[in-house]
Amino acid sequence: MSLIGMTTSPEAFLAREAEICYAVMAHVTDYDVWHTSEDPVTVERVIEILNQNTHIARQAVRNLARNLTPERPCECGHALASALITRPDMIPAETRQR
């Protein structure tokens, strides 16, 4: 599916650079922009769906907090292991610290 959003892609790239696991929880509020069988959206309907999505999101975060473990089975934590092509012994200590 395609989602319209201005921040998801840059955030995913930045998370990868920081070796942070990243996932998007996207909630649809209306389909009227592209779905011809849907009625035009109203502010009231968007707010209603937004409130439903908020409930779902809160429950998802609760479930995640209960089930999250410190182990990271993904490769996110090592994403930059081979990203530097400069020989490590050539990087000044001050640069490394920074």
Contacts in CASP RR format, 6 or more apart in sequence:
PFRMAT RR
TARGET T0000
AUTHOR 0000-0000-0000
METHOD contacts of the structure
MODEL  1
MSLIGMTTSPEAFLAREAEICYAVMAHVTDYDVWHTSEDPVTVERVIEIL
NQNTHIARQAVRNLARNLTPERPCECGHALASALITRPDMIPAETRQR
3 24 0 8 1.000
3 26 0 8 1.000
4 33 0 8 1.000
8 24 0 8 1.000
8 26 0 8 1.000
11 22 0 8 1.000
12 22 0 8 1.000
12 24 0 8 1.000
15 21 0 8 1.000
15 22 0 8 1.000
15 76 0 8 1.000
16 22 0 8 1.000
16 76 0 8 1.000
16 79 0 8 1.000
17 79 0 8 1.000
17 80 0 8 1.000
19 76 0 8 1.000
19 77 0 8 1.000
19 78 0 8 1.000
19 79 0 8 1.000
19 80 0 8 1.000
20 76 0 8 1.000
20 77 0 8 1.000
21 72 0 8 1.000
21 74 0 8 1.000
21 76 0 8 1.000
21 77 0 8 1.000
22 76 0 8 1.000
25 57 0 8 1.000
25 60 0 8 1.000
27 49 0 8 1.000
27 50 0 8 1.000
27 53 0 8 1.000
27 56 0 8 1.000
27 57 0 8 1.000
28 49 0 8 1.000
28 53 0 8 1.000
29 41 0 8 1.000
29 46 0 8 1.000
29 49 0 8 1.000
29 50 0 8 1.000
29 53 0 8 1.000
30 38 0 8 1.000
30 41 0 8 1.000
30 45 0 8 1.000
30 46 0 8 1.000
30 49 0 8 1.000
31 38 0 8 1.000
32 38 0 8 1.000
32 39 0 8 1.000
32 40 0 8 1.000
32 41 0 8 1.000
END
